[in-house]
Each structure stands twice: as C-alpha cells, then as structure tokens.
Amino acid sequence: MELTWHGWSCFRLKGKEASIVTDPYTLPNVSALPKLSPDIVTLSDRQQSVPSGEFKTICGPGEYEVKNVLILGCATFSKGKRVGTWYKIEMDELVLCHLGQLKEPLAAGDVEALSDVDVLFIPVAGQDDSIDAAKAVEMINLIEPRVIVPMHFEASALGVAGTPVEKFCHEMGQSGVTPQPKLTVTKSSLPAEPIVVVLEPR
C-alpha cells in the first residue's frame, strides 16, 4: 500500500484494489480530489460539506464495506458534543486508523477497538482544540500501532525545532526524523518496534 500526504488531515491510501482519500476538504481546490482518483472518500469533520463524484463517500459512524475494504466509523466528542468521526480501515491485510479531528482522548472502548491497528494517523498540533503532542503520545502508548504518521501541522515547519511535529517526534524519542515523500507499507514490512514516519505534503 502506498500512502501520501496532501496536507493537514488529507491522505491518499492506495491499495491493490481500492484507493481512499481522507478529509479532501483540506485540499487546495475542488479539482484536486478527482486527480487523486479515489474509490472511497472519508470525512472526519461533520461540519464539512460532502463532495460529489464517482466514489463512495463515508461521513459518519457505522460499518461499511466497499471494494473489499472494511471501514468502521466511530464518533468523536468535545465537551459532550459530537464533533466528528475517526475511522478504522482494513485493506490489503493492514489495519489503519485515521483519528480525524480528535479533540479529546479516546474512550476506553475506542482504544480497545483499535488494539490491532498497524498504521495510525494522529493529530499532534493542538490547534482548534485538537489533541497536542503530549496527548498524542498518550494515545499511541495505549493503541500501540507499528507505524505512526503525524498530521495537523503546517508543512512549512518541517525540520524546525520547537514546532508541534518536532515536539511530537521528541516526545516519541525519535528526534531528527527525515520527512519522506511517501510511505510504502505491507503486512510483512511492518517494523518490529513502533516508528514515526513524517511525510512531505504533495
């Protein structure tokens, strides 16, 4: 599976049979989404409009199956109000989780549902009340994914000391992480110990 980052919380997950785009509303313009040729689009922020196109749009809690991809959506909350959805995605023998606009740490039941996650996309910047680097590390220690991909930070700050992504990498004990243009991962290539992969935006 090939993973690319298109800024903030937008990723393209290109598998053998299907391609998923997460949170396309963070793309620079409306023409950018069709160019990514998604089969499935997931939306984590319930305030955003639903894009139209020749793809399946998933925009809330539930269980879904599209093109042999299994997706579980669960609600996220802030101060007792539902604000969005996180998604657990099973494809190409991998289990991925996109935590979306997570503003509060996950409930115990959610953590249990994510106990088999291989790749975790997690916010680290603490902006708009979303979780910051310290809370992100707490979540990672509970979920124990094999690959951690930070999101919700300004790409222009990559490699700059003191920025949210640098603080996050430091908290994870993996300072000096070199950003890479894409991540190719398979079940057999998963690392034995958790690693942080910082992606460069497309």
C-alpha positions in Angstrom: 0.0 0.0 0.0 1.2 3.5 -0.9 0.5 6.4 1.5 0.9 10.0 0.5 0.0 13.2 2.4 -1.8 16.1 0.9 -1.7 18.5 3.8 -3.3 18.7 7.3 -5.5 15.6 7.6 -5.8 14.6 3.9 -4.1 11.4 2.9 -4.3 9.0 -0.1 -4.2 5.3 0.7 -3.6 3.5 -2.5 -4.1 -0.3 -2.1 -4.2 -3.2 -4.6 -8.0 -3.0 -5.2 -9.1 0.4 -3.9 -7.9 3.9 -3.2 -9.1 6.0 -0.3 -8.8 9.8 0.3 -9.3 11.1 3.8 -10.6 14.7 4.5 -10.4 16.1 1.0 -11.8 19.5 2.2 -8.2 20.3 3.2 -7.1 20.1 -0.5 -6.2 23.4 -2.1 -9.0 23.4 -4.7 -12.0 21.4 -5.9 -10.1 20.0 -8.9 -7.5 18.3 -6.7 -9.8 15.5 -5.5 -10.7 13.9 -8.9 -7.0 13.9 -9.8 -6.4 11.5 -6.8 -8.9 9.0 -8.4 -10.5 7.8 -5.1 -12.9 4.9 -4.8 -13.7 5.9 -1.3 -13.7 9.3 0.5 -13.9 9.6 4.3 -14.9 12.8 6.1 -13.9 13.2 9.8 -15.4 16.6 10.4 -19.2 16.7 10.5 -19.3 20.4 9.7 -17.8 19.9 6.2 -19.9 19.6 3.0 -19.9 16.2 1.3 -18.1 16.2 -2.1 -19.7 14.6 -5.1 -18.1 12.4 -7.6 -17.7 8.8 -8.8 -16.7 7.5 -5.4 -18.3 6.3 -2.2 -18.4 9.0 0.5 -18.4 7.9 4.1 -19.2 10.7 6.6 -20.2 9.3 9.9 -20.3 6.4 12.4 -21.2 3.0 11.1 -19.8 -0.1 9.4 -19.0 0.0 5.7 -17.7 -2.4 3.1 -16.6 -1.0 -0.3 -14.4 -2.9 -2.8 -13.3 -5.4 -0.2 -12.3 -2.6 2.2 -13.8 -2.7 5.7 -14.3 0.6 7.4 -15.5 1.2 10.9 -16.5 4.8 11.8 -16.9 5.9 15.4 -17.9 9.3 16.8 -15.5 11.7 18.5 -16.7 14.2 21.1 -15.7 17.6 22.6 -17.4 18.7 25.9 -20.1 16.1 25.4 -21.0 17.1 21.8 -20.2 15.0 18.8 -17.7 16.8 16.5 -16.6 14.2 14.1 -15.6 10.6 13.3 -12.5 8.5 13.5 -12.1 5.6 11.0 -10.6 2.2 11.3 -9.8 0.9 7.8 -8.9 -2.7 6.9 -7.4 -3.3 3.4 -4.6 -5.2 1.9 -4.1 -7.2 5.2 -3.4 -4.0 7.0 -5.3 -2.1 9.7 -5.1 1.6 9.6 -6.8 4.3 11.7 -7.3 8.0 10.9 -8.2 9.8 14.1 -9.6 12.8 12.2 -10.4 16.0 14.2 -9.8 14.3 17.5 -10.3 16.9 20.3 -10.3 14.7 23.4 -8.5 11.4 24.2 -10.4 8.3 23.1 -12.7 6.4 25.4 -11.5 3.0 26.7 -13.9 1.2 24.4 -12.5 3.0 21.4 -8.9 2.2 22.4 -9.9 -1.5 22.7 -11.4 -1.4 19.2 -8.1 -0.1 17.9 -5.9 -2.7 19.6 -4.9 -4.3 16.2 -4.0 -1.1 14.3 -0.8 -1.2 12.2 -0.7 2.4 10.9 -2.1 5.3 12.9 -2.7 8.8 11.5 -2.8 11.2 14.5 -3.1 14.9 15.1 -0.2 16.5 17.0 -0.5 20.3 16.8 -3.1 21.0 19.4 -4.8 23.6 17.2 -8.6 24.1 17.1 -8.7 22.3 20.4 -7.4 19.1 18.8 -5.0 16.9 20.8 -1.4 18.1 21.2 1.9 16.2 21.1 1.7 15.0 24.7 -1.8 13.7 24.4 -1.0 12.1 21.0 1.9 10.2 22.7 -0.5 9.0 25.4 -2.9 7.7 22.8 -0.1 5.9 20.9 1.0 4.2 24.1 -2.5 2.9 24.6 -3.1 1.8 21.0 0.4 0.5 20.3 0.5 0.9 16.5 3.5 -0.2 14.5 3.7 3.0 12.3 2.7 6.4 13.4 2.1 9.2 10.9 1.6 12.7 12.5 -0.9 15.2 10.9 -2.5 18.6 11.7 0.7 20.6 11.5 2.0 23.2 9.0 4.2 21.5 6.4 6.3 24.7 6.2 7.5 23.9 9.7 9.0 20.6 8.9 12.5 20.3 10.4 12.1 23.4 12.5 13.0 22.9 16.2 10.2 23.7 18.6 7.3 23.2 16.2 4.5 20.7 17.0 5.8 17.9 14.8 9.3 18.3 16.1 8.0 18.3 19.7 6.0 15.2 18.9 9.0 13.3 17.5 11.0 14.4 20.5 8.2 13.1 22.8 8.3 9.8 20.9 12.1 9.6 21.4 12.6 9.8 17.6 14.1 13.3 17.1 15.8 14.0 13.7 13.1 12.2 11.6 13.7 13.0 8.0 10.4 13.7 6.1 9.8 11.4 3.1 7.6 11.9 0.0 5.6 8.7 0.5 5.3 5.6 2.6 5.0 2.1 1.1 3.9 -0.5 3.6 2.8 -4.1 3.6 1.9 -6.5 6.4 5.3 -8.2 6.0 7.3 -5.0 6.1 5.9 -3.6 9.3 8.6 -2.7 11.8 9.1 -4.8 15.0 9.2 -1.6 17.1 6.9 1.5 16.6 8.3 4.1 14.3 7.3 7.7 13.4 7.1 8.5 9.7 6.8 12.2 8.8 5.5 12.7 5.3 6.1 15.6 3.0 2.9 17.1 1.5 2.2 16.6 -2.2 
